[in-house]
Amino acid sequence: MERGNCFHCTVSILDIDHFKKYNDGYGHEFGDFVLKEFSQQSRDRLSEKTIFARIGGEEFCIVAYFGSAETATDELQGALDLVRDMQL
């Protein structure tokens, strides 16, 4: 069987470490701000074709198709770096 275009599908789960501590310590209004800011910055960083969804609490799912495994790694590493570098 001949292969056509091959795309790599990735499903990634992101979790904001220690979110409950910040949410409890600074209040739910601050926690809501963090979730909204994280979501917006993540969407801005990812491709329009990428599905980015909150799946619970401080957990998010990214589903994306990439032309190569290397591209997938680069894109997802960029999203991870964004989370690590967020200043709130």
Phi, psi and omega per residue, in radians:
M1 nan 2.323 3.138
E2 -1.464 2.403 3.122
R3 -1.568 2.379 3.021
G4 -1.514 -2.577 3.074
N5 -1.093 2.335 -3.121
C6 -1.926 2.229 3.101
F7 -2.155 2.585 3.107
H8 -1.754 2.137 3.098
C9 -1.647 2.313 3.074
T10 -2.136 2.482 3.015
V11 -2.187 2.063 -3.092
S12 -2.158 2.501 3.080
I13 -1.986 2.231 3.088
L14 -1.980 2.501 3.116
D15 -2.344 2.330 3.091
I16 -1.461 1.915 -3.097
D17 -1.046 2.416 3.039
H18 1.061 0.398 -3.097
F19 -1.063 -0.719 -3.110
K20 -1.022 -0.680 3.128
K21 -1.067 -0.771 3.130
Y22 -1.227 -0.714 -3.141
N23 -1.085 -0.773 3.124
D24 -1.233 -0.684 -3.074
G25 -1.312 -0.657 -3.064
Y26 -1.851 -0.144 3.105
G27 1.764 2.773 -3.074
H28 -1.200 -0.500 3.097
E29 -1.102 -0.747 3.078
F30 -1.140 -0.737 3.109
G31 -1.041 -0.736 3.095
D32 -1.093 -0.718 3.104
F33 -1.047 -0.791 -3.135
V34 -1.055 -0.803 -3.136
L35 -1.094 -0.753 3.137
K36 -1.154 -0.770 -3.136
E37 -1.129 -0.782 3.101
F38 -1.045 -0.785 -3.135
S39 -1.079 -0.800 -3.112
Q40 -1.140 -0.799 3.141
Q41 -1.130 -0.642 3.108
S42 -1.153 -0.794 3.122
R43 -1.082 -0.684 3.120
D44 -1.120 -0.539 -3.075
R45 -1.460 -0.534 -3.050
L46 -1.575 2.787 3.102
S47 -1.106 2.655 3.094
E48 -1.060 -0.462 -3.106
K49 -1.450 -0.105 -3.114
T50 -1.464 2.388 3.061
I51 -1.611 2.154 3.131
F52 -2.197 2.093 -3.049
A53 -2.496 2.542 3.016
R54 -1.430 2.254 -3.103
I55 -1.933 -0.057 3.078
G56 2.731 2.500 3.074
G57 0.789 -1.982 3.125
E58 -1.934 0.427 -3.127
E59 -1.851 2.405 -3.117
F60 -2.290 2.697 3.122
C61 -2.134 2.405 3.045
I62 -2.092 2.168 3.055
V63 -2.093 2.164 -3.077
A64 -2.592 2.689 3.043
Y65 -1.971 2.324 -3.139
F66 -2.258 2.693 -3.141
G67 -1.234 -0.385 3.139
S68 -2.637 2.804 3.099
A69 -1.131 -0.593 3.129
E70 -1.138 -0.740 3.107
T71 -1.108 -0.731 3.116
A72 -1.048 -0.807 3.139
T73 -1.064 -0.786 -3.135
D74 -1.097 -0.806 -3.116
E75 -1.119 -0.794 -3.108
L76 -1.249 -0.574 3.049
Q77 -1.138 -0.654 3.079
G78 -1.075 -0.712 3.109
A79 -1.150 -0.721 3.114
L80 -1.121 -0.745 3.101
D81 -1.069 -0.667 3.107
L82 -1.027 -0.810 -3.136
V83 -1.082 -0.787 -3.119
R84 -1.118 -0.568 -3.049
D85 -1.615 -0.043 -3.107
M86 -1.066 2.304 3.067
Q87 -1.905 2.040 -3.119
L88 -2.113 nan nan
